[in-house]
Amino acid sequence: MRRAIVTLLCGCVLAGLLGPGSAWGQDGYGSIVTWGSGPGDPPPPNTGFVAVAGGFYYSLGLKADGSIVAWGMNDAGQCDVPDPNTDFVAVAACYAHSLGLKADGSIVAWGWNDLGQCDVPPPNTDFVAVAAGFFHSLGLKADGSIVPWGDNSGGQCDVPPPNTDFVAPAAGFGHSLGLKADGSIVAWGLNDLGQCDVPPPNTDFVAVAGGGLHSLGLKADGSIVAWALNTFGQCDVLAPNTDFVAVAGGGWHSLALKADGSIVAWEHNQYSQCDVPPPNTDFVAVAGGYWHSLGIKGYPCPGDIDGDGDTDHSDLGELLAAWCTQEGDPNWNPDADLDGDGHVGHGDLGILLADWGCGT
């Protein structure tokens, strides 16, 4: 299913990138839902989003056309996306600076820069992923190395050797994390609360995320491991700890996306940042801001007659079983009336065939 693409979240309070090539942009498809104490929903039109990131009272949304929409607090220019606002493929946000990865492998950074968190080190090429910490930034190179810059007061920019074989970066307030190709997580930087102490066995991880002063890892079996500051229960993953496909850390709370398209959010909830608005369905990406949360909604495949989330031979069978029927006929199936004209015929078949393979 399309939501299964969302397997990696990186950054202090970052988002999943849903991958190119999807037919985003239809009304209601790729819309952002927000909750908690934050900047609210994005400026209209709220459609066509493929990735989202949350910062301190501001948010970033990446559109399918490669542009970034930024909204909310802008005291440091963190919402002033530099021109040209095109060709972006990933976004990251944290306290008051923002990062965007371009299709050409370069990183654009803007916002608060007092500690050099927006000064991308040269050569600004060959990057494939980005993550934003409170006052530092991370970029993953195509060769598997991580490039850090910005505040290093806690050693969060001192990548431990060997700086190789990384597949995803993530960052917290003052610590950094990197997922290795072998499924292990390397963590460095501020560790006063154990945010860099990955619990054993440090194996089989497929995604990593940094919260404020806590860390999270998603295992290949769909379970989540969380560690470090747990004052508000942000490391107490809600049961059942199964079937997760993505994970995100907020300032003091945690979020995860289930395979069924629902979002689970837990603990510090002073501003309702863990109260996912109903209906808690059809989400394809999740992100955490400092006091707010965000999710991207997908939409059911237009040809999905049997409701299993994709358009395939079983849907064709349902349509043919109801062929040439209308309401009141013995074999009438209203779900097969895809064009809503009151009967099942060539128009519905055309919709199904045009949507063939959706969700698979």
C-alpha positions as CSV (number, residue, x, y, z in Angstrom):
1,M,0.0,0.0,0.0
2,R,1.1,3.6,-0.6
3,R,1.5,4.3,3.1
4,A,4.1,1.6,3.4
5,I,6.5,3.8,1.5
6,V,6.8,6.0,4.6
7,T,9.4,4.1,6.6
8,L,12.0,6.6,7.5
9,L,11.7,9.8,9.5
10,C,14.7,11.9,10.3
11,G,15.3,15.1,12.2
12,C,14.4,16.5,15.5
13,V,10.8,17.1,14.5
14,L,10.8,16.1,10.8
15,A,8.6,14.3,8.4
16,G,8.5,11.4,6.1
17,L,9.1,11.9,2.4
18,L,6.6,9.9,0.4
19,G,8.7,9.4,-2.7
20,P,8.4,10.8,-6.2
21,G,6.0,9.7,-8.8
22,S,2.7,9.5,-6.9
23,A,-0.3,11.2,-8.3
24,W,-0.6,13.8,-5.6
25,G,-2.6,16.9,-6.0
26,Q,-6.2,15.8,-6.3
27,D,-8.7,17.5,-4.0
28,G,-8.3,16.1,-0.5
29,Y,-5.3,14.1,-1.5
30,G,-2.1,15.0,0.3
31,S,-3.8,17.3,2.8
32,I,-2.1,18.2,6.1
33,V,-3.9,17.7,9.4
34,T,-2.5,19.5,12.5
35,W,-3.3,19.3,16.2
36,G,-2.0,20.7,19.5
37,S,-0.5,24.2,20.1
38,G,0.9,25.3,16.8
39,P,0.4,27.3,13.7
40,G,-2.7,25.4,12.5
41,D,-3.3,24.1,9.1
42,P,-1.4,25.4,6.1
43,P,-2.5,28.2,3.8
44,P,-5.0,27.0,1.2
45,P,-5.1,25.0,-1.0
46,N,-4.3,22.2,1.5
47,T,-3.6,19.6,-1.2
48,G,-0.7,18.0,-3.0
49,F,1.6,17.6,0.0
50,V,4.1,14.8,0.1
51,A,6.1,15.6,3.2
52,V,5.7,17.6,6.4
53,A,7.9,18.9,9.2
54,G,7.2,20.6,12.5
55,G,9.3,23.2,14.3
56,F,8.8,25.6,17.2
57,Y,5.3,27.0,16.5
58,Y,5.9,26.7,12.7
59,S,5.6,24.0,10.1
60,L,6.9,23.1,6.6
61,G,5.1,21.3,3.9
62,L,6.6,19.9,0.7
63,K,4.4,19.9,-2.4
64,A,4.5,17.4,-5.2
65,D,5.6,20.1,-7.5
66,G,8.8,20.5,-5.4
67,S,7.9,23.8,-3.7
68,I,7.8,24.3,0.1
69,V,5.0,26.0,2.0
70,A,6.0,27.4,5.4
71,W,3.6,28.9,8.0
72,G,3.6,30.0,11.6
73,M,6.1,31.8,13.7
74,N,8.6,33.7,11.6
75,D,10.7,35.8,14.0
76,A,13.9,34.5,12.6
77,G,12.8,34.1,9.0
78,Q,12.3,30.3,9.3
79,C,9.3,30.6,7.1
80,D,10.9,32.7,4.4
81,V,11.8,30.0,1.9
82,P,14.6,31.3,-0.4
83,D,14.0,31.7,-4.1
84,P,13.8,29.7,-6.3
85,N,11.3,27.7,-4.3
86,T,11.5,24.7,-6.7
87,D,13.0,21.3,-7.0
88,F,12.9,20.4,-3.3
89,V,12.6,16.7,-2.4
90,A,12.8,16.7,1.4
91,V,12.3,19.2,4.4
92,A,13.4,19.4,8.0
93,A,12.6,21.8,10.8
94,C,13.4,22.2,14.5
95,Y,13.6,25.3,16.7
96,A,13.9,28.3,14.4
97,H,15.8,27.1,11.3
98,S,14.7,25.2,8.3
99,L,16.3,22.9,5.8
100,G,15.3,21.8,2.3
101,L,17.0,19.2,0.1
102,K,17.1,19.9,-3.6
103,A,16.8,17.3,-6.3
104,D,20.4,18.1,-7.4
105,G,21.7,17.0,-4.0
106,S,22.3,20.4,-2.5
107,I,20.8,21.7,0.8
108,V,19.2,25.1,1.3
109,A,19.0,26.4,4.9
110,W,17.3,29.5,6.2
111,G,16.1,31.0,9.5
112,W,18.1,31.6,12.7
113,N,21.8,31.2,12.1
114,D,23.5,32.6,15.2
115,L,25.4,29.3,15.6
116,G,26.0,28.5,12.0
117,Q,23.2,26.0,11.7
118,C,22.3,27.4,8.2
119,D,25.9,27.4,6.9
120,V,26.1,24.2,4.9
121,P,29.7,23.2,4.6
122,P,31.2,22.9,1.1
123,P,31.0,21.1,-1.2
124,N,27.2,21.4,-1.0
125,T,26.6,18.4,-3.3
126,D,25.6,14.8,-3.2
127,F,23.3,15.0,-0.2
128,V,20.4,12.5,0.0
129,A,18.8,13.3,3.3
130,V,18.6,16.1,5.9
131,A,17.8,16.4,9.6
132,A,17.5,19.5,11.9
133,G,18.4,19.7,15.6
134,F,17.7,22.5,17.9
135,F,20.8,24.5,16.9
136,H,22.6,22.1,14.5
137,S,22.0,20.4,11.2
138,L,22.9,17.1,9.6
139,G,23.1,16.1,6.0
140,L,23.6,12.5,4.7
141,K,25.8,12.1,1.6
142,A,25.3,9.6,-1.1
143,D,28.5,7.8,0.0
144,G,26.9,7.0,3.4
145,S,28.7,9.7,5.4
146,I,27.0,12.3,7.6
147,V,28.0,16.0,7.5
148,P,27.1,18.0,10.6
149,W,27.2,21.8,11.2
150,G,26.1,24.4,13.7
151,D,26.2,24.2,17.5
152,N,28.7,21.6,18.8
153,S,28.6,22.4,22.5
154,G,27.5,18.9,23.4
155,G,29.5,17.1,20.7
156,Q,26.4,16.7,18.5
157,C,28.5,17.5,15.4
158,D,31.3,15.0,16.2
159,V,30.2,12.0,14.2
160,P,31.9,8.8,15.6
161,P,34.2,6.9,13.3
162,P,33.8,5.2,11.0
163,N,31.6,7.8,9.3
164,T,30.3,5.3,6.7
165,D,27.4,3.2,5.8
166,F,24.7,5.5,7.2
167,V,21.3,5.4,5.6
168,A,19.3,8.0,7.6
169,P,20.2,10.9,10.0
170,A,18.1,12.2,12.9
171,A,18.6,14.9,15.5
172,G,17.3,16.0,18.9
173,F,17.8,19.2,20.9
174,G,21.5,18.5,21.5
175,H,22.1,15.0,20.2
176,S,22.4,13.3,16.8
177,L,21.5,9.8,15.6
178,G,22.4,7.8,12.5
179,L,20.9,4.6,11.2
180,K,23.5,2.2,9.7
181,A,22.8,-0.1,6.7
182,D,23.3,-3.1,9.0
183,G,20.2,-2.0,11.1
184,S,22.2,-0.5,14.0
185,I,21.8,3.0,15.4
186,V,24.8,5.2,16.3
187,A,24.1,8.2,18.6
188,W,26.3,11.0,19.8
189,G,26.3,14.4,21.5
190,L,24.5,15.4,24.7
191,N,23.8,12.3,26.7
192,D,23.0,13.5,30.2
193,L,19.7,11.7,30.1
194,G,20.8,8.6,28.1
195,Q,19.5,9.9,24.8
196,C,22.6,8.3,23.1
197,D,22.4,5.0,24.9
198,V,20.6,2.8,22.4
199,P,19.1,-0.2,24.2
200,P,20.3,-3.6,23.3
201,P,20.0,-5.5,21.0
202,N,21.0,-2.7,18.7
203,T,19.9,-4.5,15.6
204,D,17.1,-4.7,13.1
205,F,16.2,-1.0,13.1
206,V,14.7,0.4,9.9
207,A,14.1,4.0,11.0
208,V,15.2,6.5,13.6
209,A,13.9,9.7,15.1
210,G,15.0,12.3,17.6
211,G,12.7,13.9,20.1
212,G,13.6,16.8,22.3
213,L,15.6,14.8,24.9
214,H,14.6,11.3,23.8
215,S,15.2,9.0,20.9
216,L,13.2,6.5,19.0
217,G,13.9,3.6,16.7
218,L,11.5,1.5,14.5
219,K,12.3,-2.2,14.3
220,A,11.8,-4.3,11.2
221,D,9.1,-6.3,13.0
222,G,7.0,-3.1,13.3
223,S,7.8,-2.4,17.0
224,I,9.2,0.8,18.4
225,V,12.0,1.2,20.9
226,A,12.2,4.5,22.8
227,W,14.8,5.7,25.3
228,A,16.1,8.6,27.4
229,L,14.0,11.3,29.1
230,N,10.7,9.8,30.1
231,T,9.3,12.4,32.5
232,F,6.0,12.6,30.6
233,G,6.0,9.0,29.4
234,Q,7.2,9.9,25.9
235,C,9.2,6.6,25.9
236,D,6.3,4.4,27.0
237,V,5.1,3.2,23.6
238,L,1.4,2.5,23.7
239,A,0.3,-1.2,23.4
240,P,0.1,-3.0,21.2
241,N,3.6,-2.1,20.1
242,T,3.1,-3.7,16.6
243,D,2.4,-2.8,13.0
244,F,4.2,0.5,13.0
245,V,5.7,1.8,9.7
246,A,7.0,5.2,10.7
247,V,8.0,7.1,13.8
248,A,8.5,10.7,14.9
249,G,9.6,12.7,17.9
250,G,8.1,15.9,19.1
251,G,9.5,18.2,21.8
252,W,8.1,16.2,24.6
253,H,5.9,13.6,22.9
254,S,6.1,10.8,20.4
255,L,4.1,9.7,17.4
256,A,4.0,6.7,15.1
257,L,2.1,5.7,12.0
258,K,0.4,2.3,11.8
259,A,0.2,0.1,8.7
260,D,-3.6,0.7,8.8
261,G,-3.1,4.4,8.3
262,S,-3.8,5.5,11.9
263,I,-1.5,7.6,14.0
264,V,-0.7,6.7,17.6
265,A,0.5,9.6,19.8
266,W,1.6,9.3,23.4
267,E,2.2,11.1,26.6
268,H,2.9,14.8,27.2
269,N,-0.5,16.2,26.1
270,Q,-0.8,19.6,27.8
271,Y,-1.7,21.2,24.5
272,S,-3.6,18.2,23.0
273,Q,-0.7,17.4,20.8
274,C,-1.5,13.7,21.3
275,D,-5.2,14.0,20.5
276,V,-5.3,12.9,16.9
277,P,-8.4,14.4,15.3
278,P,-11.0,11.9,14.0
279,P,-11.3,10.2,11.7
280,N,-7.9,8.7,12.6
281,T,-7.6,7.0,9.2
282,D,-5.8,7.3,5.8
283,F,-2.7,8.9,7.1
284,V,0.5,8.3,5.1
285,A,3.0,10.4,7.0
286,V,3.5,11.8,10.5
287,A,5.7,14.5,12.1
288,G,6.0,16.2,15.5
289,G,6.6,19.8,16.3
290,Y,7.6,21.3,19.7
291,W,4.0,21.4,21.0
292,H,2.1,20.3,18.0
293,S,1.7,17.3,15.7
294,L,1.1,16.9,12.0
295,G,-0.1,14.1,9.6
296,I,-0.6,13.9,5.9
297,K,-3.8,12.3,4.7
298,G,-3.9,10.2,1.6
299,Y,-7.1,9.2,-0.1
300,P,-8.7,5.8,-1.0
301,C,-7.7,4.6,-4.5
302,P,-10.6,5.5,-6.8
303,G,-10.9,2.0,-8.1
304,D,-10.8,0.2,-4.7
305,I,-14.2,-1.4,-4.8
306,D,-13.5,-4.1,-2.1
307,G,-12.0,-1.7,0.4
308,D,-8.7,-3.4,0.8
309,G,-6.7,-0.3,0.0
310,D,-5.6,-1.1,-3.6
311,T,-7.0,-1.5,-7.1
312,D,-6.4,-4.9,-8.5
313,H,-8.0,-8.1,-9.9
314,S,-10.3,-8.5,-6.9
315,D,-11.8,-5.1,-7.6
316,L,-12.2,-6.0,-11.3
317,G,-14.1,-9.1,-10.2
318,E,-16.4,-7.1,-8.0
319,L,-17.1,-4.7,-10.9
320,L,-17.8,-7.5,-13.4
321,A,-20.1,-9.2,-10.9
322,A,-22.2,-6.0,-10.9
323,W,-21.9,-5.3,-14.6
324,C,-24.9,-3.6,-16.2
325,T,-26.8,-3.4,-12.9
326,Q,-28.5,-0.5,-11.3
327,E,-30.0,0.1,-7.8
328,G,-32.6,-2.5,-7.0
329,D,-31.1,-5.2,-9.3
330,P,-30.1,-8.5,-7.5
331,N,-26.4,-8.0,-8.2
332,W,-26.3,-4.3,-7.6
333,N,-23.1,-3.1,-5.8
334,P,-23.1,0.6,-5.0
335,D,-19.3,0.5,-4.4
336,A,-18.9,-0.6,-8.0
337,D,-20.7,2.6,-9.3
338,L,-17.4,4.5,-9.4
339,D,-18.6,7.4,-11.5
340,G,-21.8,7.8,-9.4
341,D,-24.2,7.7,-12.4
342,G,-26.5,5.1,-10.9
343,H,-25.4,2.0,-12.9
344,V,-22.3,-0.1,-13.4
345,G,-20.9,0.1,-16.9
346,H,-18.1,1.3,-19.1
347,G,-17.5,4.5,-17.2
348,D,-16.8,2.6,-14.0
349,L,-14.5,0.2,-15.9
350,G,-12.6,3.1,-17.3
351,I,-12.0,4.6,-13.8
352,L,-10.9,1.2,-12.5
353,L,-8.4,0.6,-15.3
354,A,-7.0,4.1,-15.0
355,D,-6.4,3.5,-11.3
356,W,-5.0,0.0,-11.8
357,G,-2.1,-0.8,-9.4
358,C,-2.9,2.0,-7.0
359,G,-1.8,1.2,-3.5
360,T,0.2,-1.9,-4.4
